[in-house]
């Protein structure tokens, strides 16, 4: 699949087949995520892979009851590590760590789509609950819960804002 096809064909999938994802597939997706750019190449991001049903249910509750999180065969919680980035970049380090995580998320989601998998970027959750459920270290910030699985739906394309969102300041 070429890049334009991947960008235009990717959808947020929230219904998954009851078919597990292998560790090999998840590892491939994480390797794709690590191809993302990173401020100072610090890779101020972390990943927590969750396949245990009770943990998926707990994260679903922390995500304000989004049921597809519990039903997905695998979750990847992508976290920013602001302390790591801030050691080099001071106050800007927190922003750079979140940007590092976001870039990795997009690579992971596109790699999932390329493999025929469904994925959904979930950003609505209670940070404190997610931190507690996963036992995250102090300062590590959960950025997104990515639900993953073999799709059991083919969502239509949603409307996308066009070029009117662009402001040109050129000669």
C-alpha positions as CSV (number, residue, x, y, z in Angstrom):
1,X,0.0,0.0,0.0
2,X,1.4,3.4,-0.8
3,X,1.4,6.2,1.7
4,X,-1.4,8.2,0.2
5,X,-3.6,5.1,0.2
6,X,-2.7,4.5,3.9
7,X,-3.5,8.0,4.9
8,X,-6.8,8.2,3.0
9,X,-7.9,4.7,3.8
10,X,-7.2,4.6,7.5
11,X,-10.3,4.7,9.8
12,X,-10.9,4.6,13.5
13,X,-12.1,1.0,14.1
14,X,-14.1,0.3,17.2
15,X,-15.4,-3.2,16.5
16,X,-13.0,-6.1,16.5
17,X,-13.1,-9.8,15.8
18,X,-12.5,-12.2,18.7
19,X,-9.2,-13.1,17.2
20,X,-6.0,-12.5,19.2
21,X,-3.0,-10.6,17.9
22,X,0.3,-12.4,18.1
23,X,3.2,-11.0,20.0
24,X,5.1,-10.8,16.7
25,X,2.5,-8.6,15.1
26,X,2.4,-6.3,18.1
27,X,6.2,-6.1,18.2
28,X,6.2,-5.2,14.5
29,X,3.8,-2.4,15.2
30,X,6.0,-1.1,18.1
31,X,9.0,-1.2,15.8
32,X,7.1,0.9,13.3
33,X,6.2,3.3,16.1
34,X,9.9,3.7,16.9
35,X,10.6,4.8,13.4
36,X,8.8,8.1,14.3
37,X,10.9,11.3,14.8
38,X,11.9,12.2,18.3
39,X,13.3,15.5,19.7
40,X,17.0,15.1,20.1
41,X,16.5,11.4,19.4
42,X,15.7,11.0,23.1
43,X,12.7,8.8,22.4
44,X,10.9,10.3,25.4
45,X,8.0,7.9,25.0
46,X,7.0,4.5,26.4
47,X,4.6,1.8,25.5
48,X,2.5,-0.5,27.7
49,X,1.0,-3.5,25.9
50,X,-2.2,-4.8,27.4
51,X,-3.9,-8.1,26.4
52,X,-5.2,-9.3,29.8
53,X,-9.0,-9.0,29.8
54,X,-9.3,-7.6,33.3
55,X,-6.8,-4.9,32.5
56,X,-8.6,-4.0,29.3
57,X,-11.9,-3.8,31.2
58,X,-10.3,-1.5,33.9
59,X,-8.8,0.7,31.2
60,X,-12.2,0.8,29.5
61,X,-13.7,2.2,32.7
62,X,-10.9,4.7,33.0
63,X,-11.8,5.8,29.5
64,X,-15.2,6.8,30.6
65,X,-16.8,3.5,29.6
66,X,-15.6,3.3,26.0
67,X,-16.5,-0.4,25.5
68,X,-14.4,-1.0,22.4
69,X,-11.3,-0.7,24.7
70,X,-12.5,-3.7,26.7
71,X,-13.4,-5.6,23.6
72,X,-10.2,-5.0,21.6
73,X,-7.8,-8.0,21.8
74,X,-4.9,-5.7,22.4
75,X,-4.2,-2.2,23.7
76,X,-1.1,-0.2,23.4
77,X,-1.0,2.7,25.9
78,X,1.5,5.2,24.6
79,X,3.0,7.4,27.2
80,X,5.2,10.5,27.2
81,X,8.3,10.7,29.4
82,X,8.6,14.4,30.1
83,X,11.3,14.0,32.8
84,X,13.6,12.3,30.2
85,X,13.1,15.1,27.7
86,X,13.2,17.9,30.2
87,X,16.7,17.0,31.4
88,X,17.9,18.3,28.0
89,X,15.2,20.8,27.0
90,X,14.0,22.3,30.3
91,X,10.4,23.5,30.3
92,X,10.0,22.6,26.6
93,X,10.8,19.0,27.3
94,X,7.2,18.2,28.4
95,X,5.9,19.4,25.0
96,X,8.6,17.5,23.1
97,X,7.8,14.3,25.0
98,X,4.1,14.5,24.1
99,X,5.1,15.3,20.5
100,X,7.4,12.2,20.5
101,X,4.5,10.1,21.7
102,X,2.1,11.5,19.2
103,X,4.4,10.9,16.3
104,X,4.9,7.3,17.4
105,X,1.1,6.8,17.7
106,X,0.6,7.9,14.1
107,X,3.3,5.5,12.8
108,X,1.8,2.7,14.9
109,X,-1.7,3.3,13.5
110,X,-0.6,3.5,9.9
111,X,1.4,0.3,10.3
112,X,-1.6,-1.4,11.8
113,X,-3.7,-0.3,8.8
114,X,-1.0,-1.5,6.4
115,X,-1.2,-4.9,8.0
116,X,-5.0,-5.1,7.6
117,X,-5.6,-4.4,11.3
118,X,-8.1,-2.0,12.8
119,X,-7.0,0.6,15.4
120,X,-8.5,3.5,17.3
121,X,-6.6,6.4,18.9
122,X,-8.4,7.0,22.3
123,X,-7.5,10.2,24.1
124,X,-10.5,10.5,26.4
125,X,-9.6,9.0,29.8
126,X,-8.8,9.8,33.4
127,X,-5.1,10.2,33.5
128,X,-4.8,9.3,37.2
129,X,-6.8,6.1,36.8
130,X,-4.8,5.0,33.8
131,X,-1.6,5.8,35.7
132,X,-2.8,3.8,38.7
133,X,-4.0,0.8,36.7
134,X,-0.7,0.5,34.8
135,X,1.5,1.5,37.7
136,X,3.3,4.2,35.7
137,X,6.3,5.9,37.2
138,X,6.1,9.4,38.5
139,X,6.1,12.0,35.7
140,X,5.2,9.5,32.9
141,X,2.1,10.7,31.2
142,X,-0.4,8.5,29.4
143,X,-1.1,10.1,26.0
144,X,-3.4,7.6,24.3
145,X,-4.9,4.2,24.5
146,X,-4.6,2.6,21.1
147,X,-7.1,-0.3,20.7
148,X,-6.0,-2.9,18.1
149,X,-7.5,-5.9,16.5
150,X,-8.7,-7.6,13.3
151,X,-11.6,-5.3,12.2
152,X,-15.2,-6.4,12.4
153,X,-16.4,-3.2,10.6
154,X,-15.5,-1.0,7.7
155,X,-16.3,2.6,8.8
156,X,-17.1,5.0,6.0
157,X,-14.8,8.0,5.4
158,X,-15.6,10.9,7.7
159,X,-15.6,14.5,6.4
160,X,-12.1,16.0,6.6
161,X,-11.4,19.6,6.9
162,X,-10.0,20.9,3.7
163,X,-7.3,23.4,2.9
164,X,-9.3,26.3,4.4
165,X,-7.5,25.4,7.7
166,X,-4.2,26.5,6.1
167,X,-2.8,30.0,6.4
168,X,-0.1,30.9,3.9
169,X,2.5,33.5,4.8
170,X,4.8,33.3,1.8
171,X,6.1,35.7,-0.9
